Amino acid sequence: MGTDLHELLRSLRVWDPAVTALPPLDPAGAPGDPLELFTRWFAEAAEAGEREPHTMSLATSDAEGLPDARVVMLHGADADGWAFATHAGSRKGRHLDARPYAALVFYWPVLGRQVRLRGPVAAAPAEEALADLHARSTGALAAALTGRQSAELGSTDELARASEAAWERAGREPDAPAPSWTLYRLRPDEVEFFQGEARRRHVRLVYRRTRDDGWDRRLLWP
């Protein structure tokens, strides 16, 4: 007998107290810059046992405005923006070339927290992308050297051959270039911090960038 999806959904809990803590968020005590709060929350998620706190959903849209989303890795966050990387010719790379605006979502269920960002995206200089890639693992370099991301694949054997060649080169040339590998930075216009609450009185604190490059803070209904 197959799994009944709806029965399984009804059996699941959100924020089970056995594995999830819901710390309070006092908006009045929040810092003036969202990067400071993000850095604090990121560290707390890692300390609380979130297995991959650096994973995030990236939403883009194509030239016709049709949306797409996928999970990528955070490469860094600073005053210049939240960074991630991909091949310029990948689907997300093509989307960002056509519409250089995107959204990010972090979800850390161990603390009942989300962080949502949206804003313009710009490619970093090529030398920064290369330095970022070479600071990562041999596997990351091999994946970048395999290339052809999002192109149609003829067979898994074809992928295996290309991957083996890329791994061999990555081991032999740890500074090998990957010309299409691009580092992107999303500079947010808006950052929202969502803190879950057991009685569903969730706190949503949103930062919106002002014309003088400061931040305006507001609360949203959950």
C-alpha positions in Angstrom: 0.0 0.0 0.0 1.4 3.4 -0.9 1.8 6.3 1.4 -1.2 8.5 2.0 0.2 12.0 1.6 -2.6 13.8 3.4 -2.6 11.4 6.3 1.2 11.8 6.6 0.8 15.6 6.5 -1.8 15.5 9.3 0.6 13.5 11.5 3.4 16.0 11.3 4.1 18.7 13.8 5.5 22.2 13.3 8.1 23.3 15.9 7.9 20.2 18.1 9.0 21.4 21.6 11.2 18.3 21.8 13.5 19.6 19.1 12.6 23.3 18.7 13.1 26.3 21.0 11.2 29.5 20.2 13.3 32.4 21.7 11.6 35.8 22.0 12.3 38.6 19.7 12.0 42.1 21.2 11.7 44.5 18.3 12.6 47.4 20.6 16.0 45.9 21.3 16.8 45.0 17.7 19.9 46.7 16.2 19.5 49.4 13.6 21.2 47.4 10.8 19.7 44.1 9.6 23.2 42.7 8.9 24.0 42.8 12.6 20.8 40.9 13.5 21.3 38.4 10.7 24.8 37.7 11.9 23.6 37.1 15.4 20.7 34.8 14.3 23.0 32.9 11.9 25.4 32.2 14.8 22.6 31.2 17.1 21.1 28.8 14.5 24.5 27.1 14.1 25.0 26.9 17.9 21.4 25.5 18.3 22.3 22.6 16.0 20.8 23.7 12.7 22.6 21.3 10.3 23.0 23.6 7.3 22.2 27.2 8.4 24.0 28.5 5.3 21.5 27.0 2.9 18.9 29.5 1.5 16.2 29.5 -1.2 16.9 31.8 -4.1 14.0 33.1 -6.2 14.5 34.6 -9.6 12.3 35.3 -12.6 12.9 34.9 -16.3 12.6 37.6 -19.0 8.8 37.0 -19.2 8.5 37.4 -15.4 7.9 33.7 -14.6 9.3 32.8 -11.2 11.7 30.0 -10.3 13.4 29.0 -7.0 16.1 26.7 -5.8 18.3 26.1 -2.7 21.9 27.6 -2.9 24.7 28.2 -0.4 25.5 31.6 1.2 29.0 32.6 0.5 29.1 35.6 2.7 27.3 38.7 3.9 28.6 42.2 4.4 27.7 45.8 3.6 27.9 45.0 -0.1 25.2 42.3 0.1 24.5 38.6 0.6 26.7 36.5 -1.8 26.1 33.3 -3.7 27.7 31.9 -6.8 26.7 30.0 -10.0 27.6 29.7 -13.6 26.6 32.7 -15.6 25.0 30.4 -18.2 22.9 28.5 -15.7 19.2 29.1 -15.5 19.5 31.4 -12.5 22.4 33.1 -14.1 20.4 33.8 -17.3 17.5 35.0 -15.1 19.7 37.4 -13.3 21.1 38.7 -16.5 17.6 39.4 -17.8 16.1 40.6 -14.5 18.8 41.5 -11.9 16.5 41.4 -8.9 16.0 38.4 -6.6 14.7 37.2 -3.2 16.4 35.0 -0.6 14.8 33.0 2.3 16.6 31.3 5.2 14.6 28.9 7.3 16.0 27.7 10.6 13.3 25.4 12.2 15.3 24.6 15.2 14.6 28.1 16.4 11.3 28.7 14.5 13.0 31.5 12.5 13.0 32.8 8.9 14.9 35.6 7.3 13.6 37.0 4.0 15.5 39.4 1.7 14.8 41.0 -1.6 16.7 43.5 -3.7 18.9 44.1 -6.8 21.6 41.6 -7.7 25.0 42.5 -9.2 27.9 40.3 -10.3 31.2 40.8 -8.5 34.4 41.3 -10.4 35.8 38.1 -12.0 38.8 38.1 -9.7 36.6 38.1 -6.7 34.6 35.1 -8.0 37.8 33.2 -8.7 39.3 34.0 -5.3 36.0 32.9 -3.7 36.0 29.6 -5.6 39.7 28.8 -4.8 39.0 29.4 -1.1 36.5 26.6 -1.2 36.9 22.8 -1.4 38.4 20.7 -4.2 34.8 19.4 -4.8 33.5 22.9 -5.3 36.2 23.6 -7.8 35.5 20.3 -9.6 31.8 21.1 -9.8 32.6 24.5 -11.3 35.0 22.9 -13.8 32.4 20.4 -14.8 30.3 23.3 -16.1 27.3 23.2 -18.4 25.0 23.8 -15.5 21.3 23.6 -16.4 22.0 22.3 -20.0 20.3 19.1 -21.0 22.3 15.9 -20.1 22.5 13.0 -22.5 23.2 10.3 -19.8 24.5 9.8 -16.3 27.6 8.2 -17.9 28.3 11.5 -19.7 28.2 13.3 -16.4 30.4 10.7 -14.7 33.1 11.2 -17.4 33.0 15.0 -17.2 33.0 14.9 -13.4 36.0 12.5 -13.2 38.0 14.8 -15.6 37.0 17.8 -13.6 38.0 16.2 -10.3 41.4 15.1 -11.8 42.0 18.7 -13.0 41.0 20.2 -9.7 43.4 18.0 -7.8 46.2 18.8 -10.3 45.5 22.5 -10.7 44.0 23.9 -7.5 44.1 27.4 -9.0 42.4 26.4 -12.3 40.1 29.1 -13.7 36.4 28.6 -14.3 35.5 31.5 -16.5 31.7 31.2 -16.3 31.7 30.9 -12.5 30.2 34.1 -11.1 29.9 35.5 -7.7 26.6 37.5 -7.2 25.6 39.8 -4.4 22.1 40.7 -3.4 22.0 44.1 -1.8 18.6 44.1 0.0 16.0 46.8 -0.2 14.1 44.9 2.4 15.0 42.3 5.1 12.3 40.6 7.2 13.0 38.7 10.4 10.3 36.2 11.4 10.3 34.7 14.9 7.8 31.9 15.6 5.7 32.0 18.8 3.9 29.0 20.3 0.5 30.7 20.4 1.0 31.9 16.8 1.7 35.5 17.8 4.7 35.4 15.5 6.9 38.5 15.4 7.7 39.9 12.0 10.2 42.7 12.0 11.0 44.2 8.6 13.8 46.6 7.7 13.4 48.8 4.6 16.2 50.7 3.1 15.7 54.5 3.1 16.9 57.0 0.5 19.8 58.1 2.6 20.9 54.4 2.8 19.7 53.9 6.3 17.0 51.6 7.5 13.4 52.0 8.6 12.0 49.3 10.9 8.4 48.2 11.1 6.3 45.4 12.5 4.0 43.3 10.3 0.9 41.3 11.2 1.7 37.5 11.2 
